[in-house]
């Protein structure tokens, strides 16, 4: 999960990792974004940075000040999300 640390990578400018929780087959990543542009950049770079054979789904919360919170559910390497 080190690849997801937004404050360590300039590609994630405007995004701050808030919470990560991993279990045996699933990780949940909550990230705060300054605006839609920061969220878009994070969303584009995340799969490449992770480099897992996984599936993911994202929930976005929009805030009145234009900021966003993403909650991403990512299957661990080699597992699939079950819907």
N, C-alpha and C positions, 0 to 999 in steps of 0.2 A: 503493500500500500504506500510505500514511500514515494512512488511516482505521482501520487495524488496530492502531495503537499503543495498546495497552490502558492503558498508564500515562498517557496524555494525555486519556482520556475517562472521566468518572465512571460512565458506563453499564457500564464494564468493571471496576469495583472488584472486587478479589480475583482478577484475571487479569493475568498479565504475559507479554507477547510474548517468546518465547525465541529463535526463529529463523524467518527468512523467506528463501526461495530462489525466484526466479522465472526461468523460461526463456521461450521464445517462445510457448508455448501453455498453460503450466501454472505455478501457484505452489503451494508447499508452505509452510504456516504452522504452526509449533509454538508452543503457548501453555500456560503453567502456570496452574492454577486452584487457589485455596485449598480449594474444596469443590464439591459438586454444584451448589449454588445459583449460585455464580460461573460455572460452566460453562454452566448453563442461560441465564443472562442474556447471556453472551457469544454463545452459539449463536443466540439470538433477534435480537440486534442486528447481528451480523456481515453478513448479506445486505443489509440496508438501508444499512449504512455503506459497504459495498463499491460498491454501485450499478452492478455490471457485469451484462451479459447473459451469465451463466455457469452452470455446474453445479459442484456440490461434493460431496465425500464426507468423512466424518470418522471417524477411529479414536480411541478413548478408552482411555487407560491409567489404571487405578485404582491408587492407592497406599495402603499400610496406615495412613497418618495421615489419610486422608480426602481428600487432595488428588487432583487429576486432571491429566493431560497430554492435550491434544488435538492431534492431527496432522490438519490439514485439507488436502485436495487440491482446488484451485480452478482451473477452467479460466479462461484469460484471456478477456477480453471478446470475445464473438463465436465462441468455440470451445466444443466439448463434450468432456467426459471420455470416454475410450474404455475400456470395461470388458472 
